[in-house]
Amino acid sequence: MKAVILAGGKGTRMGSVINDIPKPMVHISDKTVLQHQFELLKIYGVTDIILTVNHLKDVIIDKYKDGSEIGLNITYYEEKVPLGTVGAIKELEHELTEDFLVLYGDVMMNVNLERLIQFHKQKESECTIVIHPNDHPYDSDLIEMNEDERVVAVYNKPHDPDKYYRNLVNAGLYIFSPVVFKYLEKGVKADFGKNIFPILHSKIRMFAYNTPEYLKDMGTPERMEQVTRDYESGKIERSIFDNKKRAIFLDRDGVLNYDTDLIHKPEDLKLYDFTAEAIKKINKSEYLSVVVTNQSVVARNLCSLDELQIIHNKLETELGNDRAKLDAIYYCPHHPDKGYPEENPAFKIECECRKPKPGMLIEASKEFNIDLQKSIMIGDSERDILAGKAAGCATVGVMTGQGLKKTKVLPDYFFKNLKEAVNFIIDKPFEALFHQVNADYQKKSDKNKPFIIAISGNTRSGKSILSSYLKEVFSNQGLSVAKIELDNWILPEGERDNCKDVYDRFQLNKVETDISNLLSGKKISLQTYSNHVQRESNIIEYEINGNDIIIIDGVIALSSEKLREKSDLKLFLEINEDIHKHRFIDYNRWREKDLPEIEEIYQKRKQDEYQLIEKESKFADLVIKQ
């Protein structure tokens, strides 16, 4: 297959950055954009390349000549008069007698071309456009496709402000069949995106190939700087489909937007004010942002699939307006309960995609080559957490939406909202601490005994987050980790009349006895502590059986001399009072307490808990300030 690289553009938006060279000759690190494209094509056996040139053409020709020095066969077509992206292609009609690739010379890309060509052949496509979501859809040409990935509409910029669009952007990489030539007019200036594709999709078999791989144009100095950063960090190299990706899977209602119950009209979808910021942070990382949402509104006949798509178009449009993008949206339109006169019977079925089943996550993992074991599910309901666990992901709960108030299955992590969750995932605030803890573990002399880590600190200081993180990273190294949560020894609120302080509430004497029994090989069963009125307590069993590491996590983890003596490493989380109070208020609001009651509890805890626990930092090997 031959390739045509459109390399004649002037780069007027680049200003003084490249005023003496053509855009494709801009250097990304130590190579020009053209050199990066040549190397990509060569990997997939595409060695016959035609460069269309115009502006400052000698810079390109003098550098690459006939391509023989780099193992390519390069020829040139000089546009005497610039004719857009179409004109030069039409002039090459006699040379392009078989399907051929077209690349824009100012696009940095790393795409598995073999998969793209295979897609083109399988679809028996006559024109394949590579598309992807980007963070500026409002100034991009957008593509609409049907379930078979066939292009059904092309929306040029500027877009109708009264409509919502999918964030599927023409990425500047195509495969054409020679049949397209009869739709191109010789000697007429035209652009594929603006003038040809809006008409061509109704004339021939035209398909869209959606990929999360790296394709970014160099049209502005800002984008050029971003591409350079991405290249030097290795992000571009890692982005190719062959490499496993990590994803942050996101429930929709209650995580991204207010859950107003069975949203079935675009006007009912309202994003949280932190949503775009959180998604942008994911976009800048190497995680994919993938929505997986149950939408029984279709089965309930509250809206059609097309109407649901408009709701999702609104979601993508509003995120795009704030420079954020979702890499994919998966939804389940089904519901298993049948027999209602108003239902849509075609969707009232048992399926494999409705959470708590992991079907949507598994489908995404196949389509995007996602490593589920290194991915994360963020949700506000028990079914989200169950789906994430069934798929093998780490799980994160948030207090927004349903807030996991009724769940019996707890997530690995629990945060105030999506923004806090994403900040933790991306920023990795405990990464450096883990290296210190791991160093202590590696120095442990007796490898036949478990390494015991005690984590203490006042309530809401981040103990459970830290303990979950340590468990996750140690487990990822193949170690067996047991986590003991001392909160499960807390007396229920109705049984605390005789409690003088935090030690009584946590039943410190019983904790000492139970932990000693556990470490001697006995199994312990107890009722879990229900920290929300809508949660039911259930039985939890602890058993230590050949674990490499045991993490004891709780307010009183350093309160007992007996526990301290058993611990190999003692950690204390110290938290700023203002931050602590804000977290305390947020947490108790989630517990459905009003502000006067929260203030009363806080003042009481300062006397009978916080001041007592703060003094115990002196027993810690490491004090971690929050």
LINGICOR-V220189 format. One record per helix or strand of 3 or more residues. SS is the DSSP state (2 for helix, 1 for strand). FROM is the first residue (numbers start at 1). TO is the last residue. If there is no record, write none. Layout:
# LINGICOR-V220189
SS&FROM&TO ; SS&FROM&TO
This chain:
# LINGICOR-V220189
1&2&6 ; 2&12&18 ; 2&23&25 ; 2&33&43 ; 1&48&53 ; 2&57&64 ; 2&68&70 ; 1&73&78 ; 2&84&91 ; 1&100&104 ; 1&107&110 ; 2&113&122 ; 1&127&132 ; 2&137&139 ; 1&142&145 ; 1&150&155 ; 1&169&176 ; 2&178&183 ; 2&192&200 ; 1&206&210 ; 1&214&217 ; 2&221&232 ; 2&235&238 ; 1&245&250 ; 2&266&268 ; 2&275&284 ; 1&287&294 ; 2&305&321 ; 1&328&332 ; 2&345&347 ; 2&359&368 ; 2&372&374 ; 1&376&379 ; 2&382&391 ; 1&394&398 ; 1&413&415 ; 2&418&427 ; 2&431&442 ; 1&451&457 ; 2&463&476 ; 1&481&485 ; 2&486&489 ; 2&493&495 ; 2&502&505 ; 2&508&519 ; 1&524&527 ; 1&539&542 ; 1&549&553 ; 2&561&566 ; 1&569&574 ; 2&577&590 ; 2&595&619 ; 1&622&625
